[in-house]
Amino acid sequence: RQGRCTLVTMTQIYKILGVQCLVNALVLTTLHRKGVKQGDRQLTAVGLVVAALFLFVTRGRPLPKLSARRPPSSVLSAETMLSMAVQFGIHYGAIMSVAFVSDAYVDPYDPSVVPDGPFHPNTLNTATFLITVLATINAFLVNYRGRPYMESLTENALLFRSIQGCYFVLFICAVEVFPPLNQLMQLSPLPTGGPPAFRLCDEGSIGDGDGGFVHEFLLGAVTSFGFRTMLCVIMVVDSALVTLLEKAIRSVFEG
């Protein structure tokens, strides 16, 4: 029982690390292309949260009875690799959508937007930070295996309550109901109107030249419903998709 619980725990840790590394590489590359960085306080807060969540993941205990069903025996199994690929694909779409819409609010002639300059928060940095943190929390939520191999997520009270708290704080920041928290996290105020006219035709926008219909849809949606609403919708859709598809993959491989 203890050995199987350890195997499942290590597999889910490797899956979380794999998805998190891919997401961070995507975000850092996207921001560097635009001369935008992440703040020291942002990275410190995320590092502390991730370290605590990993600790709580390892607190999951084996069940009293050994299950007849066997978990994946390797991190290179088909189920694990497919799960990671699907999760990253969903996060990729969410991150690039948020980055494209956010870039429309960034002044390309802002002297602070340089790769090696000091950190200055803007819409692109703030929105991509929020969606990156969401992807990280989702990785812990959907990859926690639980029964029939170990305690379920709700039984692992420390991890469950921590994830709930992270979601609460994240959406508080996204809707800006407590500005001091956003200032503490070095987040800039999110736009309230549509994209500036001088950016709508800018050829330097993220993703320009590909997926024109999707880009027009995103800009139309953010103009109609507002940036904060659009950001929250993308965050909810991302969370729902990774959760549902992860359950579907498990049901297919477990029969």
C-alpha positions in Angstrom: 0.0 0.0 0.0 2.8 2.4 0.9 4.7 1.6 -2.2 1.8 2.2 -4.5 1.0 5.4 -2.8 4.6 6.5 -3.2 4.5 5.6 -6.9 1.3 7.6 -7.5 2.7 10.6 -5.6 5.9 10.7 -7.6 4.1 10.3 -10.9 1.8 13.2 -10.1 4.7 15.3 -8.9 6.6 14.7 -12.2 3.4 15.6 -14.2 3.0 18.8 -12.2 6.6 19.7 -12.8 6.4 18.9 -16.5 3.3 21.0 -17.1 4.6 23.9 -14.9 8.0 24.0 -16.8 6.3 24.1 -20.2 3.9 26.9 -19.1 6.7 28.9 -17.5 8.9 28.5 -20.6 6.0 29.7 -22.8 5.2 32.7 -20.7 8.8 33.8 -20.2 9.5 33.5 -23.9 6.4 35.5 -24.8 7.2 38.3 -22.3 10.8 38.5 -23.4 9.8 39.0 -27.0 7.9 42.1 -25.9 10.5 43.4 -23.4 8.2 42.6 -20.4 9.3 40.9 -17.2 7.8 39.5 -14.0 8.3 41.2 -10.7 10.4 39.9 -7.8 7.5 39.8 -5.4 5.4 38.0 -8.0 8.0 35.3 -8.4 8.7 35.0 -4.7 5.0 34.6 -3.9 4.5 31.9 -6.6 7.6 30.1 -5.4 6.4 30.0 -1.8 3.0 28.8 -2.8 4.3 26.1 -5.1 6.7 24.8 -2.5 3.9 24.6 0.1 1.6 22.8 -2.4 4.3 20.2 -3.2 4.7 19.6 0.5 1.0 19.1 1.0 0.9 16.7 -2.0 3.3 14.4 -0.3 1.1 14.3 2.8 -1.4 12.1 1.0 -1.7 8.8 2.9 -2.3 5.3 1.5 -5.7 3.7 1.8 -6.3 0.8 4.3 -7.1 -1.6 1.5 -5.0 -2.2 -1.6 -6.8 -1.6 -4.9 -6.9 -4.2 -7.6 -6.5 -1.5 -10.2 -2.9 -0.6 -10.9 -1.6 2.9 -11.5 0.7 3.9 -14.4 4.1 2.3 -13.7 6.2 5.0 -15.4 6.1 8.8 -16.0 6.7 7.9 -19.7 3.5 5.8 -20.0 1.0 6.7 -22.7 -1.5 7.9 -20.2 0.9 10.3 -18.5 2.4 11.7 -21.7 -1.1 12.2 -23.2 -2.3 13.9 -20.1 0.6 16.3 -20.0 0.3 17.1 -23.7 -3.5 17.9 -23.4 -3.0 20.0 -20.3 -0.3 22.1 -21.9 -2.3 22.4 -25.1 -5.2 23.9 -23.2 -2.9 26.2 -21.2 -1.2 27.3 -24.4 -4.4 28.4 -25.9 -5.4 30.3 -22.8 -2.1 32.0 -22.3 -1.7 33.0 -25.9 -5.2 34.4 -26.0 -4.6 36.5 -22.9 -1.2 37.6 -24.2 -2.7 38.7 -27.5 -5.5 40.7 -25.9 -3.2 42.2 -23.3 -0.6 43.3 -25.8 -3.2 45.5 -27.5 -3.1 47.7 -24.4 0.7 48.0 -24.2 2.3 51.1 -25.7 5.1 49.8 -28.1 7.0 53.1 -27.6 7.0 52.9 -23.8 10.7 53.4 -22.9 10.3 51.0 -19.9 9.5 48.1 -22.2 13.1 46.8 -22.8 14.3 43.2 -22.1 17.2 44.2 -19.8 15.6 47.2 -18.1 14.0 47.5 -14.6 10.6 45.9 -13.9 7.5 48.0 -14.6 4.1 46.4 -14.3 1.7 46.7 -17.2 -1.4 44.9 -18.6 0.6 42.2 -20.4 2.7 41.3 -17.3 -0.3 41.4 -15.0 -2.7 39.3 -17.1 -0.1 36.7 -18.0 1.0 36.4 -14.4 -2.6 35.7 -13.3 -3.2 33.0 -16.1 0.2 31.4 -15.3 -0.6 31.1 -11.6 -4.0 29.7 -12.5 -2.3 27.1 -14.8 0.0 26.1 -11.9 -2.9 25.7 -9.4 -4.8 23.7 -12.0 -1.9 21.4 -12.4 -2.0 20.5 -8.7 -5.8 20.1 -8.8 -6.2 17.9 -11.8 -3.0 15.8 -11.4 -3.8 14.8 -7.8 -4.7 11.1 -8.2 -6.5 10.3 -5.1 -8.7 7.2 -4.8 -8.4 4.2 -5.3 -4.6 4.5 -4.7 -4.4 7.1 -1.9 -6.5 9.7 0.0 -8.8 11.8 -2.1 -8.2 15.5 -2.5 -10.9 16.4 0.0 -9.4 14.0 2.5 -6.0 15.7 2.1 -7.3 18.7 4.0 -4.1 20.8 3.8 -3.8 20.5 0.0 -7.5 21.0 -0.5 -7.8 24.1 1.6 -4.6 25.6 0.1 -5.9 25.2 -3.4 -9.2 26.7 -2.5 -7.4 29.7 -0.9 -5.2 30.1 -4.0 -8.3 30.2 -6.3 -9.9 32.8 -4.0 -6.9 35.1 -3.9 -6.3 34.7 -7.6 -9.8 35.7 -8.6 -9.8 38.6 -6.0 -6.8 39.9 -7.9 -8.4 39.4 -11.3 -11.6 41.3 -10.4 -9.6 44.0 -8.4 -12.0 44.1 -5.4 -9.1 44.7 -3.0 -6.5 47.0 -4.7 -3.9 46.8 -1.9 -3.4 43.1 -2.6 -2.8 43.9 -6.3 -0.3 46.6 -5.4 1.5 44.1 -3.0 1.7 41.7 -5.9 3.0 44.4 -8.3 0.0 44.1 -10.5 -1.1 47.1 -12.7 -4.7 48.2 -12.9 -6.5 46.2 -15.6 -8.1 48.2 -18.5 -11.7 49.2 -18.3 -12.3 50.2 -22.0 -11.6 48.7 -25.4 -8.1 48.4 -26.9 -6.5 51.7 -28.0 -7.2 52.4 -31.7 -3.5 52.8 -32.5 -2.9 49.2 -31.4 -5.6 47.5 -33.3 -3.7 47.7 -36.5 -0.2 47.3 -35.1 1.7 44.6 -37.0 3.9 43.9 -34.0 1.2 42.5 -31.8 1.6 39.0 -30.4 0.5 36.3 -32.8 -0.1 38.7 -35.7 -0.4 37.0 -39.0 -1.9 33.7 -37.7 -5.5 33.0 -36.6 -6.9 36.3 -37.8 -10.5 35.2 -37.1 -9.6 34.2 -33.5 -7.8 37.5 -32.9 -10.8 39.5 -34.2 -13.1 37.5 -32.0 -11.0 38.1 -29.0 -10.7 41.8 -29.6 -14.4 42.0 -30.3 -15.2 40.2 -27.1 -12.9 42.3 -24.9 -14.4 45.4 -26.5 -18.0 44.3 -25.8 -17.6 42.7 -22.3 -14.5 44.4 -20.9 -11.0 43.1 -20.2 -11.6 41.8 -16.7 -14.7 39.8 -17.7 -12.8 38.4 -20.7 -9.9 37.4 -18.5 -12.1 35.7 -15.9 -14.0 33.8 -18.6 -10.7 32.5 -20.1 -9.5 31.5 -16.6 -12.8 29.6 -15.9 -12.8 27.9 -19.3 -9.1 26.8 -18.9 -9.9 25.3 -15.5 -13.0 23.5 -16.7 -11.3 22.1 -19.8 -8.3 20.7 -18.0 -10.4 19.1 -15.3 -12.9 17.5 -17.7 -10.3 16.2 -20.2 -8.1 14.8 -17.4 -11.1 12.9 -16.1 -11.8 11.6 -19.6 -8.2 10.4 -20.1 -8.2 8.5 -16.8 -11.6 6.9 -17.6 -10.3 5.8 -21.0 -7.1 4.2 -19.7 -8.6 2.8 -16.6 -11.5 1.3 -18.5 
